[in-house]
Amino acid sequence: MTLRSFRPRALAAVSLTTVAALTLAACGSSDDSGSDSAPASDATRTVQTAMGDVKVKKAPQRVVVLDTAELDSALTLGVKPVGATHADVTSGFLNYLPKDQVAGIEDVGQMMTPNLEAIAGLKPDLILTSKIRHGDKYDELSKIAPTVMTENTGYPWKENFQVHAEALGKQAEAKMVADGYADHVADVTKALGGEEKVAATEVNMVRFVEGADIRIYGKKNYIATILADVGLGRPAITDKAKDGFSYDVSPEKIDLADADVVFHSTYGDPKKAKETETTGSGLWKNMDAVKNGKVFAVDDQLWIQGIGYTAADKILGELHKSLTK
C-alpha cells in the first residue's frame, strides 16, 4: 500500500491568493492595526503566549527560532528563519531537515545558551521559543523583537504548532498541515491492519542517553503522541513514567522494556550511553521483542529531538515500514 504524506513543501503549490485570503480571514478578529489603510508592514496581531499577550507583525519577515520544535514548525509552514540555535549534535541543525531548507540560516548559538548579540544583529521582527527553554531570557529577548513563547515543548507540540502558526500568520497553511498529518495517520493505521489489530500491538520506545539512565518513554512526550495517534498499544511499564515522561532504568533492568515491538535511539556516545553494554547483554537478547526480530534502532534526532510535523511525517513512514516487516 502506498501511503500519503502531507509533504510540507507542497504548500508552495497552493494558490497564493487563496492562502492570503484565508490567512487574513483567520486573523481579522485580532487585528490591532487600528486602520484598514495601515501599511501591511505596520499591521499587527495579538498572540496569546506563555508570557502574556504579545503584539507581532501580521507578516513577519525576519524570524529567529531558538529550539528544534520552532525550527520544524517554521520550515513546515514554508518560513525560512534568518537565524536558529543548533542542537547539541555534530550536524548542528538536525539531520532530518532537508539541507536546502536549512542552508543560509545563521547559527545563533547552542540551544540553551543562544548568542543574544548575534540574534540582535539579525534584526529579527519575531522570535519563537518556549518558556521552559528561555523563560529566564524573556526580558532580554523581548527588547530585541516580539518574543512568542509556548509554556513547554515536546508533549503539547500540536498546540504549540498552532501558536507558531498564528505568530507567523500561517493559520491557513497550519490547517492543511494538520489535516495532511491526520490523513497520513489514518493510512498507517489501515496499512497495519486496522484499529483493533494496531491497538493489540504493544510498543515501547527506549532511549540510551549519555550521562543518564536508560529511558523507557511514557505516554506524555512527543513520540508517545504519534504512537497514540496511530492507535498502538503501550505496555503497563509506561504508566510508571515520572510525570508521564519516562521510566528510567539501569542496564540490569532493561528487560522491563520488553514489548511486542521495541524502538530504541541513542543520544551521545553509544558506549557512554550504555547502549553497547545493554544491547550486548543476556537480558536484552532474551527479550521477546529481540528474539522475534521486532527491535528497531531509529535516529534520535528524528524520533526524539525534532518535535514537529515534518519529523512526525517521516516517523509515520518509518513506523509503517518497521511494523510491516
SULZISUL-V543103 format. One record per residue. N is the residue number from 1. RES is the residue in one letter. PHI is phi as a letter, one per 30 degrees, with the letter a starting at -180 (* if undefined). NEAR is the number of other C-alpha atoms within 12 Angstrom. D_FIRST is the distance of its C-alpha to the first C-alpha in Angstrom with 1 decimal. Layout:
# SULZISUL-V543103
n=<N & N>
res=<RES & RES>
phi=<PHI & PHI>
near=<NEAR & NEAR>
d_first=<D_FIRST & D_FIRST>
This chain:
# SULZISUL-V543103
n=<1 & 2 & 3 & 4 & 5 & 6 & 7 & 8 & 9 & 10 & 11 & 12 & 13 & 14 & 15 & 16 & 17 & 18 & 19 & 20 & 21 & 22 & 23 & 24 & 25 & 26 & 27 & 28 & 29 & 30 & 31 & 32 & 33 & 34 & 35 & 36 & 37 & 38 & 39 & 40 & 41 & 42 & 43 & 44 & 45 & 46 & 47 & 48 & 49 & 50 & 51 & 52 & 53 & 54 & 55 & 56 & 57 & 58 & 59 & 60 & 61 & 62 & 63 & 64 & 65 & 66 & 67 & 68 & 69 & 70 & 71 & 72 & 73 & 74 & 75 & 76 & 77 & 78 & 79 & 80 & 81 & 82 & 83 & 84 & 85 & 86 & 87 & 88 & 89 & 90 & 91 & 92 & 93 & 94 & 95 & 96 & 97 & 98 & 99 & 100 & 101 & 102 & 103 & 104 & 105 & 106 & 107 & 108 & 109 & 110 & 111 & 112 & 113 & 114 & 115 & 116 & 117 & 118 & 119 & 120 & 121 & 122 & 123 & 124 & 125 & 126 & 127 & 128 & 129 & 130 & 131 & 132 & 133 & 134 & 135 & 136 & 137 & 138 & 139 & 140 & 141 & 142 & 143 & 144 & 145 & 146 & 147 & 148 & 149 & 150 & 151 & 152 & 153 & 154 & 155 & 156 & 157 & 158 & 159 & 160 & 161 & 162 & 163 & 164 & 165 & 166 & 167 & 168 & 169 & 170 & 171 & 172 & 173 & 174 & 175 & 176 & 177 & 178 & 179 & 180 & 181 & 182 & 183 & 184 & 185 & 186 & 187 & 188 & 189 & 190 & 191 & 192 & 193 & 194 & 195 & 196 & 197 & 198 & 199 & 200 & 201 & 202 & 203 & 204 & 205 & 206 & 207 & 208 & 209 & 210 & 211 & 212 & 213 & 214 & 215 & 216 & 217 & 218 & 219 & 220 & 221 & 222 & 223 & 224 & 225 & 226 & 227 & 228 & 229 & 230 & 231 & 232 & 233 & 234 & 235 & 236 & 237 & 238 & 239 & 240 & 241 & 242 & 243 & 244 & 245 & 246 & 247 & 248 & 249 & 250 & 251 & 252 & 253 & 254 & 255 & 256 & 257 & 258 & 259 & 260 & 261 & 262 & 263 & 264 & 265 & 266 & 267 & 268 & 269 & 270 & 271 & 272 & 273 & 274 & 275 & 276 & 277 & 278 & 279 & 280 & 281 & 282 & 283 & 284 & 285 & 286 & 287 & 288 & 289 & 290 & 291 & 292 & 293 & 294 & 295 & 296 & 297 & 298 & 299 & 300 & 301 & 302 & 303 & 304 & 305 & 306 & 307 & 308 & 309 & 310 & 311 & 312 & 313 & 314 & 315 & 316 & 317 & 318 & 319 & 320 & 321 & 322 & 323 & 324 & 325>
res=<M & T & L & R & S & F & R & P & R & A & L & A & A & V & S & L & T & T & V & A & A & L & T & L & A & A & C & G & S & S & D & D & S & G & S & D & S & A & P & A & S & D & A & T & R & T & V & Q & T & A & M & G & D & V & K & V & K & K & A & P & Q & R & V & V & V & L & D & T & A & E & L & D & S & A & L & T & L & G & V & K & P & V & G & A & T & H & A & D & V & T & S & G & F & L & N & Y & L & P & K & D & Q & V & A & G & I & E & D & V & G & Q & M & M & T & P & N & L & E & A & I & A & G & L & K & P & D & L & I & L & T & S & K & I & R & H & G & D & K & Y & D & E & L & S & K & I & A & P & T & V & M & T & E & N & T & G & Y & P & W & K & E & N & F & Q & V & H & A & E & A & L & G & K & Q & A & E & A & K & M & V & A & D & G & Y & A & D & H & V & A & D & V & T & K & A & L & G & G & E & E & K & V & A & A & T & E & V & N & M & V & R & F & V & E & G & A & D & I & R & I & Y & G & K & K & N & Y & I & A & T & I & L & A & D & V & G & L & G & R & P & A & I & T & D & K & A & K & D & G & F & S & Y & D & V & S & P & E & K & I & D & L & A & D & A & D & V & V & F & H & S & T & Y & G & D & P & K & K & A & K & E & T & E & T & T & G & S & G & L & W & K & N & M & D & A & V & K & N & G & K & V & F & A & V & D & D & Q & L & W & I & Q & G & I & G & Y & T & A & A & D & K & I & L & G & E & L & H & K & S & L & T & K>
phi=<* & d & c & d & b & d & h & e & d & d & e & d & d & d & e & d & d & d & d & d & d & d & d & d & d & d & c & e & d & c & d & c & d & i & a & d & c & d & e & e & d & c & d & b & b & c & c & d & b & d & c & j & d & b & d & b & d & d & b & d & c & b & c & c & c & c & a & d & d & d & d & d & e & d & d & e & d & i & c & c & d & d & a & a & d & c & d & d & b & d & d & i & d & e & d & d & d & e & d & d & d & c & d & j & d & d & d & c & j & d & e & d & b & d & d & d & d & d & d & d & d & d & h & d & c & a & b & c & a & b & d & d & d & b & e & d & c & e & d & d & d & d & d & d & a & e & c & c & c & d & d & b & b & i & e & d & d & d & d & d & e & d & d & d & d & d & d & d & i & b & d & d & d & d & d & d & d & d & d & d & d & d & d & d & e & d & d & d & e & d & d & d & j & j & e & d & d & d & d & d & c & c & b & c & c & c & b & d & b & e & i & b & d & d & c & c & d & d & c & b & a & e & d & d & d & d & d & d & d & d & j & d & d & b & d & d & e & d & d & d & d & d & h & i & d & a & c & c & b & d & e & d & b & d & d & d & d & d & a & d & b & b & c & b & b & b & c & j & d & e & d & d & d & i & d & e & d & d & d & c & d & d & d & d & d & c & d & e & d & d & d & c & i & c & c & b & d & b & d & d & d & d & d & c & c & d & h & a & d & d & d & d & d & d & d & e & d & d & e & e & d & d & d & c & d>
near=<14 & 12 & 26 & 23 & 30 & 32 & 30 & 36 & 25 & 19 & 25 & 19 & 14 & 17 & 14 & 15 & 13 & 16 & 24 & 21 & 18 & 22 & 29 & 25 & 17 & 23 & 30 & 23 & 15 & 26 & 26 & 22 & 23 & 15 & 12 & 13 & 10 & 14 & 14 & 19 & 16 & 21 & 26 & 34 & 32 & 28 & 34 & 23 & 30 & 25 & 26 & 17 & 19 & 29 & 32 & 40 & 35 & 36 & 29 & 36 & 26 & 31 & 41 & 49 & 50 & 49 & 45 & 44 & 50 & 51 & 47 & 45 & 47 & 53 & 45 & 45 & 40 & 31 & 36 & 31 & 40 & 35 & 42 & 46 & 39 & 35 & 31 & 22 & 20 & 14 & 15 & 26 & 39 & 34 & 26 & 32 & 35 & 21 & 15 & 14 & 26 & 30 & 18 & 14 & 29 & 29 & 32 & 30 & 26 & 26 & 32 & 25 & 23 & 31 & 25 & 33 & 17 & 23 & 37 & 26 & 19 & 27 & 24 & 32 & 36 & 45 & 49 & 54 & 47 & 37 & 27 & 21 & 29 & 33 & 25 & 18 & 25 & 30 & 18 & 20 & 34 & 28 & 19 & 25 & 30 & 38 & 45 & 45 & 41 & 41 & 25 & 29 & 34 & 35 & 30 & 25 & 36 & 35 & 25 & 36 & 44 & 35 & 37 & 44 & 40 & 42 & 47 & 47 & 42 & 37 & 33 & 31 & 41 & 40 & 27 & 29 & 36 & 32 & 22 & 27 & 35 & 25 & 23 & 33 & 38 & 27 & 29 & 38 & 33 & 25 & 26 & 30 & 22 & 19 & 22 & 15 & 18 & 31 & 23 & 20 & 29 & 30 & 41 & 41 & 50 & 49 & 45 & 40 & 29 & 20 & 18 & 20 & 27 & 36 & 41 & 45 & 44 & 35 & 35 & 28 & 33 & 37 & 47 & 37 & 34 & 42 & 37 & 28 & 28 & 42 & 29 & 37 & 31 & 34 & 28 & 20 & 32 & 32 & 19 & 23 & 24 & 19 & 16 & 23 & 27 & 30 & 31 & 30 & 27 & 27 & 30 & 20 & 22 & 38 & 28 & 31 & 45 & 34 & 35 & 29 & 36 & 39 & 39 & 38 & 36 & 37 & 33 & 23 & 19 & 23 & 18 & 19 & 26 & 30 & 32 & 20 & 22 & 32 & 31 & 19 & 19 & 17 & 23 & 29 & 21 & 22 & 27 & 21 & 27 & 28 & 18 & 17 & 21 & 28 & 32 & 28 & 25 & 27 & 27 & 31 & 36 & 35 & 42 & 39 & 41 & 38 & 43 & 47 & 51 & 45 & 41 & 45 & 40 & 35 & 39 & 38 & 33 & 25 & 40 & 30 & 19 & 23 & 31 & 20 & 14>
d_first=<0.0 & 3.8 & 6.2 & 9.7 & 12.8 & 16.3 & 17.6 & 21.3 & 22.8 & 21.4 & 24.1 & 26.6 & 25.5 & 26.5 & 29.9 & 32.5 & 34.8 & 32.3 & 31.6 & 35.3 & 36.2 & 33.7 & 34.8 & 38.5 & 38.0 & 36.3 & 39.1 & 42.0 & 43.3 & 43.9 & 45.6 & 48.7 & 49.9 & 52.8 & 52.9 & 50.6 & 52.1 & 51.5 & 50.0 & 46.2 & 47.0 & 49.3 & 47.0 & 45.8 & 43.8 & 44.3 & 41.6 & 41.9 & 41.6 & 42.4 & 45.8 & 46.6 & 46.2 & 45.8 & 46.4 & 44.0 & 43.9 & 41.6 & 40.1 & 40.6 & 40.5 & 41.3 & 39.2 & 39.6 & 37.1 & 38.3 & 35.3 & 31.7 & 30.3 & 32.4 & 31.4 & 27.6 & 28.5 & 30.6 & 28.3 & 25.3 & 27.7 & 28.8 & 32.1 & 33.3 & 36.0 & 39.3 & 39.5 & 37.6 & 38.6 & 36.9 & 35.4 & 37.1 & 35.0 & 36.0 & 33.7 & 35.3 & 32.5 & 29.4 & 27.4 & 23.9 & 25.5 & 25.4 & 28.8 & 29.5 & 29.2 & 31.7 & 34.0 & 37.3 & 37.1 & 40.4 & 40.3 & 42.7 & 42.9 & 41.4 & 39.5 & 42.2 & 45.1 & 44.4 & 47.1 & 48.7 & 50.8 & 47.8 & 46.0 & 49.2 & 49.5 & 46.3 & 47.8 & 44.7 & 44.6 & 42.1 & 41.3 & 38.3 & 38.3 & 38.8 & 41.9 & 41.0 & 40.8 & 43.6 & 45.5 & 48.7 & 48.4 & 47.9 & 51.4 & 51.4 & 47.9 & 49.0 & 52.0 & 49.8 & 47.3 & 45.9 & 43.8 & 41.0 & 40.3 & 37.9 & 39.3 & 36.8 & 33.6 & 30.5 & 29.9 & 30.8 & 28.7 & 27.2 & 30.8 & 32.1 & 29.6 & 31.0 & 34.5 & 33.6 & 32.2 & 35.4 & 37.6 & 35.8 & 35.9 & 32.2 & 31.5 & 29.6 & 27.3 & 26.9 & 25.7 & 23.0 & 21.9 & 22.0 & 20.1 & 17.3 & 17.2 & 17.1 & 14.2 & 12.2 & 13.6 & 12.6 & 8.9 & 9.4 & 11.7 & 9.5 & 6.7 & 10.0 & 11.5 & 13.3 & 16.5 & 18.8 & 17.0 & 16.3 & 20.0 & 21.2 & 19.9 & 22.7 & 22.2 & 25.0 & 25.4 & 28.4 & 30.2 & 33.0 & 35.5 & 38.5 & 41.7 & 40.2 & 39.0 & 35.5 & 33.5 & 31.2 & 29.6 & 30.3 & 28.8 & 30.5 & 29.1 & 26.4 & 23.8 & 24.6 & 23.7 & 20.2 & 19.8 & 21.5 & 19.4 & 16.2 & 18.6 & 19.1 & 22.5 & 25.3 & 28.1 & 31.6 & 32.9 & 31.2 & 33.7 & 36.4 & 35.3 & 38.2 & 37.7 & 34.1 & 33.4 & 33.8 & 35.6 & 37.2 & 38.1 & 39.9 & 38.5 & 40.6 & 38.5 & 35.0 & 34.2 & 34.1 & 30.7 & 29.1 & 26.0 & 22.9 & 21.3 & 23.5 & 22.7 & 25.8 & 27.2 & 30.6 & 33.0 & 35.9 & 37.1 & 35.3 & 38.7 & 40.3 & 37.4 & 37.8 & 34.3 & 35.8 & 38.2 & 35.8 & 32.9 & 35.5 & 37.2 & 37.4 & 36.3 & 33.0 & 32.4 & 33.2 & 30.6 & 28.1 & 25.2 & 26.7 & 27.5 & 24.0 & 22.4 & 20.9 & 22.8 & 21.3 & 23.5 & 22.4 & 24.2 & 26.9 & 27.2 & 23.6 & 23.2 & 26.8 & 28.8 & 26.6 & 26.7 & 25.0 & 22.0 & 21.3 & 21.3 & 19.3 & 16.4 & 16.4 & 16.9 & 13.8 & 11.8 & 14.0 & 13.8 & 10.1 & 10.8 & 14.0 & 13.3 & 10.7 & 13.3>
